[in-house]
Amino acid sequence: MKLTQNPDQDLEPLLDLFFVGYYGPAAKPMRAYLDYLERRQGELTVSLAAVPDTEWYRHHLDLDFFLEADRLFTEALTACGGDANAHSGCCAGNGSRTIYYVWENILCSKDGKLKVNLLLNRASPWADVDSSIPYEGRVEVKIKQACELSVRIPEWVQPEQAKCQVNGTERSLSWDGRYAVVGKVQPNGVATLTFPIFERTDKVQIQGKEYTLIRKGNDVVHIDPPGKYCPLYQREKYRENQARTRKVERFVAQQQLDW
């Protein structure tokens, strides 16, 4: 995921950060296992992706491989004091698919109606969404194709608190459930929705341990305790009340994947 943000960055520091955060004291032997696995796979004369399921080309999975893997796993378990649950939890393989589905459904267009379902940044053939959340309660929808626009408003916002401008002119809203109905917007028009956003503090139980969360909108911006090996949710910048911005070149796919 980090490489999708900047594919030119160095992979090694990202791997180091992941292994320390995920495996804690077992980071070194687990990283050694990855290096060993990749080295043995590199000895193959055929790509694993090209191997039919009915054929056996995984010749690197020999006795030496399993003996070395067992040695490294034993070293990792020893480093954790024998606690096999000492590593962090993370997504299974379907996690990447879920991230795609979330991105795909940020907004959708059908029969001249554009719905913004999630207030996240996204470029599309129909409109670009620029979200200032969680810094500010502000979202801009820059229209590319004429449409009837509706925007789903977060759960913490009361309908009367949401305000809308189209090209700098106030626009009254009607409501369809949690969707603020903006109405017709022409190409090159900009619909700006604003609403309050604030912090709240909650105490929650996670795997039998109590944590204190500070949320701004729906984003966790601080957690206590944060964790020992790779502290989580250290997001003090999001507690600012003015969005940080930078210019980027956005990519718009010609078609969406049917994944």
C-alpha positions in Angstrom: 0.0 0.0 0.0 2.8 2.4 0.8 4.3 1.8 -2.7 1.0 2.8 -4.3 1.5 6.2 -2.7 5.0 6.5 -4.1 6.3 3.6 -6.2 9.8 5.2 -6.4 10.5 4.9 -2.7 13.0 2.4 -1.3 11.4 -0.9 -0.3 13.9 -1.9 2.4 12.9 0.7 5.0 9.2 -0.2 4.4 9.9 -3.9 5.0 11.9 -3.0 8.2 9.0 -1.0 9.5 6.5 -3.7 8.8 8.4 -6.5 10.4 9.1 -4.6 13.5 5.5 -3.4 13.8 4.0 -6.8 13.0 6.3 -9.3 14.6 7.9 -7.2 17.4 10.9 -9.1 18.9 10.6 -11.8 16.3 11.2 -9.3 13.4 14.8 -10.4 12.7 14.2 -14.1 12.1 10.9 -13.5 10.3 12.6 -11.1 7.9 15.4 -13.7 7.4 12.7 -16.2 6.5 11.3 -13.8 3.8 14.8 -13.3 2.4 15.4 -17.0 2.4 12.1 -17.8 0.7 12.7 -15.2 -2.0 16.2 -16.5 -2.6 15.0 -20.1 -3.0 12.2 -19.0 -5.3 14.8 -17.1 -7.4 16.6 -20.4 -8.1 13.6 -21.7 -10.0 13.7 -21.7 -13.8 10.0 -21.0 -14.3 7.7 -18.3 -12.9 5.4 -19.6 -10.1 2.6 -17.5 -11.6 2.9 -19.5 -14.9 2.7 -23.0 -13.3 -0.6 -24.9 -13.7 -2.2 -26.1 -10.6 -1.9 -29.7 -11.8 1.9 -29.6 -12.1 4.6 -29.6 -9.5 7.3 -27.1 -10.2 7.9 -25.9 -6.6 11.3 -27.7 -6.4 12.5 -25.1 -3.9 10.3 -26.6 -1.2 12.7 -29.4 -0.5 14.0 -30.8 2.8 16.6 -28.1 3.2 13.9 -25.4 2.8 11.7 -26.8 5.6 14.7 -27.4 7.9 15.8 -23.8 7.6 12.2 -22.5 7.9 11.7 -24.6 11.1 15.0 -23.2 12.5 13.9 -19.6 11.8 10.4 -20.1 13.2 11.8 -21.6 16.3 14.1 -18.6 16.7 11.2 -16.3 16.2 9.1 -18.1 18.9 12.0 -18.0 21.3 12.3 -14.3 20.8 8.7 -13.8 21.7 9.2 -15.8 25.0 7.2 -18.7 23.6 4.1 -16.6 23.0 2.8 -17.4 19.5 0.3 -14.6 19.7 2.9 -11.9 20.3 2.6 -10.5 16.7 0.2 -7.8 15.5 -3.0 -8.6 13.8 -3.5 -7.7 10.1 -5.6 -8.3 7.1 -6.0 -11.5 5.2 -5.6 -11.6 1.4 -9.2 -10.2 1.0 -8.0 -7.0 2.7 -6.6 -5.6 -0.5 -9.8 -6.5 -2.3 -11.8 -4.7 0.3 -9.7 -1.6 -0.1 -10.5 -1.6 -3.8 -14.2 -2.0 -3.2 -14.1 1.0 -0.8 -12.3 3.1 -3.3 -14.6 2.1 -6.1 -17.7 3.0 -4.2 -16.6 6.4 -2.9 -18.9 7.7 -5.6 -21.1 6.2 -8.3 -22.9 7.6 -11.4 -26.0 6.2 -13.0 -28.6 7.8 -15.3 -27.3 11.3 -14.8 -27.3 11.0 -11.0 -24.1 11.2 -9.1 -23.9 10.0 -5.5 -20.9 10.6 -3.3 -21.1 7.8 -0.7 -17.8 8.3 1.2 -16.1 11.6 1.9 -12.7 10.5 0.7 -10.4 11.9 -2.0 -11.0 10.4 -5.4 -10.7 11.4 -9.1 -13.3 9.9 -11.5 -14.7 10.5 -15.0 -17.7 12.2 -13.5 -16.3 14.4 -10.7 -13.3 14.8 -8.4 -13.8 14.7 -4.7 -11.5 16.8 -2.5 -12.0 16.0 1.2 -10.5 18.1 4.1 -11.7 15.5 6.7 -10.5 15.0 9.4 -8.8 18.4 9.5 -12.0 20.3 8.6 -15.6 19.5 8.0 -15.3 20.5 4.3 -15.7 18.6 1.0 -15.5 19.9 -2.5 -17.0 18.0 -5.5 -15.7 19.3 -8.8 -18.1 18.3 -11.5 -16.9 17.1 -14.9 -20.3 15.9 -16.3 -23.6 17.5 -15.7 -25.5 15.6 -13.0 -28.0 15.6 -10.1 -25.7 15.5 -7.1 -26.3 13.9 -3.8 -23.7 13.7 -1.0 -23.9 11.3 2.0 -23.3 13.3 5.2 -21.4 11.7 8.2 -23.4 10.3 11.1 -22.1 13.0 13.6 -23.7 15.8 11.5 -27.3 16.9 12.0 -29.0 17.9 8.7 -29.5 21.5 9.8 -25.7 21.8 10.4 -24.7 21.0 6.8 -24.3 24.0 4.5 -23.8 24.0 0.7 -22.4 26.4 -1.9 -22.3 25.8 -5.7 -19.7 28.1 -7.4 -19.7 30.3 -4.3 -23.5 30.8 -4.2 -25.6 29.4 -1.3 -27.6 26.3 -2.3 -30.4 25.0 0.0 -30.4 21.2 0.6 -33.1 18.6 0.6 -32.6 15.2 2.2 -32.9 11.6 1.2 -32.0 9.7 4.3 -28.4 10.6 5.1 -27.9 12.0 1.6 -27.9 15.8 1.2 -29.5 16.4 -2.2 -27.6 19.3 -3.9 -29.5 19.1 -7.2 -28.3 20.0 -10.7 -24.7 21.0 -11.2 -23.1 21.8 -14.5 -19.7 20.8 -15.8 -16.8 22.8 -14.2 -19.2 23.6 -11.3 -17.9 23.1 -7.7 -20.2 22.0 -4.9 -18.8 22.8 -1.5 -20.3 21.2 1.6 -19.3 22.3 5.1 -20.3 21.0 8.6 -18.9 20.9 12.1 -16.2 18.3 13.0 -15.0 17.8 16.6 -13.0 15.5 18.9 -14.5 12.9 21.3 -12.8 10.6 23.8 -13.9 7.0 24.3 -12.6 4.1 26.5 -12.9 0.8 24.8 -11.9 -2.8 25.5 -9.7 -4.5 22.9 -8.7 -8.2 23.5 -9.3 -7.7 27.2 -7.2 -4.5 27.6 -8.6 -1.0 28.0 -7.6 1.7 25.6 -8.4 5.4 25.5 -9.3 6.6 21.9 -9.5 10.2 20.7 -11.6 10.4 17.5 -12.0 13.4 15.2 -15.0 12.7 13.0 -14.6 9.0 12.3 -10.8 9.0 12.4 -8.8 7.7 15.4 -6.2 10.5 15.9 -4.7 9.2 19.2 -4.7 6.0 21.2 -3.3 5.3 24.7 -1.4 3.1 25.2 -0.1 3.3 21.6 1.8 0.0 21.5 5.5 -0.9 22.2 7.1 -1.9 19.0 5.4 0.2 16.3 3.1 2.8 18.1 -0.3 3.2 16.3 -2.5 6.2 15.7 0.1 8.8 16.4 -1.8 11.4 14.2 -1.3 14.7 15.9 -1.3 16.5 12.6 -5.0 15.5 12.0 -5.9 17.4 15.2 -5.1 20.6 13.4 -8.1 22.6 12.1 -6.7 23.5 8.7 -6.2 21.0 6.0 -2.7 20.4 4.6 -2.7 20.4 0.8 -0.2 19.7 -2.0 -0.5 19.5 -5.7 -0.6 16.1 -7.3 -1.3 14.6 -10.7 -4.4 12.4 -10.5 -5.0 9.3 -12.6 -8.4 8.4 -13.9 -8.9 4.9 -15.1 -10.8 4.4 -18.4 -12.6 1.4 -16.9 -13.2 -0.1 -13.5 -12.2 -3.6 -12.6 -14.8 -6.3 -12.1 -12.9 -7.9 -9.2 
